Amino acid sequence: INDFGGPAIVVDGTAQTSVQISGNTTVNVDLVVGNGFFGFNWSVEELNGTPVTSCAAIPGENGVSILSTLAGSTDAIEDLFNCEDGLENPNPVSTDPMPIGAYVVSAAILDAQGAALGVADAQNLTIPQGNDYVEAIVAIVLN
């Protein structure tokens, strides 16, 4: 749940839940327990190890791809984000809902044509149960 004025609120539960927003609005939601979420931040560095602290310093940068492949399959979900949202913002970006399971997750900074300007080593991450929120940091190295 996100009111777009702050970080997302992740509700962990299995029944109808009421959330009070701005002190005067109540929203009732039925939680789907077959899905969970990943939350990501990323770091970026040059090949020589020099940290990159601003996406504006990456020529041709046009976003970050997080590709989550269900382990043992070719079923993958790609989430695309603005580079600044995971590098310059302290709050993690959240993926769309994903089925419970183990994933091989890779990340890349993309150019306008979708080619990778830099990639991170793949990580093994697991969403163990419904509505779980699993955070990770990926380290992207520019080509």
N, C-alpha and C positions, 0 to 999 in steps of 0.2 A: 504494500500500500504506500503510495507516495502522494503528498499534497503539493509537490514541486516547490515547496518553500524550505525544504530541509532534506535530511537523509530519509531513505525509505524505511518504513516500519515493517518488520517481518513478524508475522503472527504465527506462532508454533502451536498448533492444536488440531483437533480432529472433529470439532462440532461447530455449530453456528457461533460466530463470535461478533460482539459489538465493539466498535472502536469509536471513541469520542474524538472529534476533530474540532479544533479552534474553540473548545469549551462549550459549544452549543449545537453541534450537529452529530447525530449518531448514524452510522452506516452498519447495516447487518450484512454479513458475508458468509456464504457457505464455503468452507475451506475444502479444496480438492487435495486429498492426502496421497495421491499417486505421483505427485511432482515435488521437486525441490528447486533450489536456485544456487548458482555460484555467484560470488561477489569478487570482483577483481580490482586491483590496482596494478600498475606496472612501473618498472624502472626502465630507462633506456641508456645505453652507453655505446660509445664508438668502439670499433674493433680494438683500439689500443687501451680500452678500459676507462677512457675519459667519460664521466657522467654527462648526460644531456638533461638539462632541467626544464627546458621549454620546447614544446612541440613546434613552435615557430622557427626554432633553430634547425629543423629537419627539412631540407629542401625537398619539395614535392610531396610532402606528407599529406595523406587524405583519409586518415582514420586508422583504427585498429580492429583487426579481426580476431575474435576468440572462437576457435573451432573445437567443439566438444564431441568426440567420437565415442559412442557406447562401446566399451571394451568387448573384444571378441566379435565385433561386427563392423560393417561399413556405414552404419546409421550415424549420421553426424548432424549437429545443429550449429549453425554459424550465427554469432551475435556480432554486430558491427557497432562501434562506438567512436565518438570524437576522441582524438588522441589526448586532448587536454583533460577530459573527464576522468581518466585513470592515472595520468602522470602528475597533473598540477592540482588536483582536487584530493583532499585527504579522505573523502568518503568513497568507498568502493562502488563501482558500477555493478548493476545486477543483471544477470542474464534473464531471458524469458524463462517461464516454467519448463523444467526438464524432468523426464521420467526418473524415478529412483534407479540407481545403479552406479557402476564403476565406469569412469570415463578416462580417456587419454585426451588431454587438453593441450592445444597448441595456440600460440599467439603470434601475430605478425603486424607490423606497421605497413600499411599499404599506400601505394601511389594512386593517382586518379584512374589508372587503367586496371587496378587490382593486383598489380605485381608487388611482391614483398620487398620493402626497403630494409627490413631487418626482421629477425625471427627470435623466438625464445625456445629454449629446450622444452620438449613435451613434458607434461606433468601427469601423474596418475592421481586423480581425485575421485572421491566417492560421495554420492548423495545417499546416505544410509536409510533415510525414512522420509515420508511425506512432510512437506513444508520445512525441511531442513535448509539452512542457509550456510553454505560452506565458502569461507573466504580464502583467497590465495593471492600471492604477489608473483607476477611473472617478470622475468628479467629479459628484456628484448635487446639484442645486440645488432646494431646497424651493419649492413653489408659493406 
